[in-house]
Amino acid sequence: MIKDYKEYKEAVEKLKRWAYAYYVLDNPEVPDEVYDKLYKEVEEYEKAHPDQIDPTSPTQRIGAPPAKEFKKIRHLTKMWSMEDVFSEAEMKEWLNRVYKTVGRTDLQFYIEPKFDGASLNLIYENGLLKSAATRGDGEVGEDVTNNAKTIPSIPLGIDYKGLIEIRGEVVIRKDDFEKLNQERMEKGQSTFANPRNAAAGSLRQLDPKITARRKLYFYPWGVGYNTLEYKYLHEMMEFVYSLGFMKPFKRAICEKEEEIQQLYEEFTKERDKLPVMLDGMVVKVDEIALHEVLGYTVKYPRWMVAYKFPAIEKMTRIIDIVPQVGRTGIITPVAILEPVEIGGVIVERATLHNYAEIERKDIRIGDMVIVIRSGDVIPEVTKVLTQYRTGKEKKVERPKVCPVCGQPVLDEGLLIKCQNLSCPARVVNSIIYFASKQCLDIPGLGEATVKLLYEKGLVKDVRDLFKLTKEDLMKLPGFAEKKAENLIKAIQSVKGTECWRFVNALGIEHIGEVASKKICEAFGNNWYKVDPEEFYKLEGFGPEMVRSIKEFVEVNKDKIEELIQIIQPIEPKQDEELLENSPFAGKTVVLTGEMRLPREKIKELLEHAGAHVTNSVSKKTDFVFYGEHPGSKYEKAQKLGVPLLPEEKMWEMLKEAGIEA
Ligand SMILES: [Zn+2]
């Protein structure tokens, strides 16, 4: 219970500090329950003493009633647009223009990522958030103050009393975007075409409660009106971050054109792996006094430019929609597209997820659509451009029979399944999966070869793979002696693989890599003989998974036994002697940068030595090992004082543990 105003103020400061650690630093200081408990106490005190409420109290983020319409707010200084450049040549041209105007070439440039979200202008006065407005036409925006207050990474109060405009981008993370769309799809609502639209749509809600439910983040990228006296932009931004705002994961000061280009290439390479969408990087003249020298065109400042990444979203036409049967029998509609180049890759197919989605979005053959490609994800149709319709577009019917085996399908509304276990599509795809990288990893056994082996009657089941001979293969088109030999060798080398790879390769529904590892750690190769109830003891195993294993084993017991005989998977050994000598025993380890071996392989070695390998740095991390071009984890480790060690040191320590790569 909070007794008096002094205790109340202390509690509010504590909550603010914890929220900052959680949302801005991504490094929680206390468990959620502790935060929630204090939050409730603060709320109770405020209810009893409404005259004493601190406007920066976290409770003040929510509770504003829905608005009838958006009021207009005039920005104190104009929010400019930015000039875009798309190539090295254009970037060079821009630099030369700057050098010429300034009459010097010894300039430095401050470079930050360009987040793909919705711009927001925050005005602080006397240390309090006074208003928040969208960009609008650059002069006047819409008042979204109550919505902005619900975004935890926007401080309600700052430790600076002067009048200041802080500008930045409101973004939604890619995974939260996917979840949001999934939820909307399940509720039969329209989905957002991309994270930018989702962020903008979430910010422009008349009811702040809706904004509060969307997980939005705010990244500052600039300052409008201010009376700060800094010589360099990068110093001014450091000041802004120090007020409690999020820092971009990467920022740099470059002097030479080559440095800018190199940074651009790094950004381009990293962007797919980042949790938020970037559409370029922003290059700004660092010396603030030069901004006035360079001046402005009608539309944008001459001292900054957006160096855009190649687009990952393009418009194209759907030529056809074909059903595809996966290894579990689920029939997925696939759009065949007029080929289009997206970010350096020719895209000809895109997933449409399921037939319910086609109906909801009213996607038709012949439609113009927006296709998005992001990282290794399968390209996706995100939007239908109905304004291009000519009337000749054709609707797609739900399949009544399996397009491959002709058997009637099971239509469950959202999902349509072929239930025929010997359906060629299911068999072929389960063999492809069996041989894939995350399973038994058999190089040379891809889609084309598996199809060929199946069609020629050589492989009807994964067990047949191990009966193949060089002579069999040499009868196939395209198989000379060397190629046949290599494939046989690759198949045979699967013997003695890790137990979890084998379990994963079986393709049991709901059992992926993580679950397979847990199964093998607990039961080794006897996993299929244990009482199904035993699986409930494993972390994260629920009824769906247990039932799935039980049913799979009932049907396939003989097959599993036979395969274990052939493959003889190695059980994970808890070699106590090894762990005793290992400097990694019980340690939490994080990796960053490029290393001599693939990340997955290193992870395996470290885990074998008793380490727990995680993806993010926190105070609990014991070591961070870095290779070349380390990412933001490096900086974070530095800040938290976590031991940072070069890759070579890791190999030495592994050697100590008796593990040689
Ligand atoms: Zn079928």
Residues whose N, C-alpha, C, O or C-beta is under 5 A from the ligand:
A	BS01	ZN	C402 V404 C405 G406 C418 N420 C423
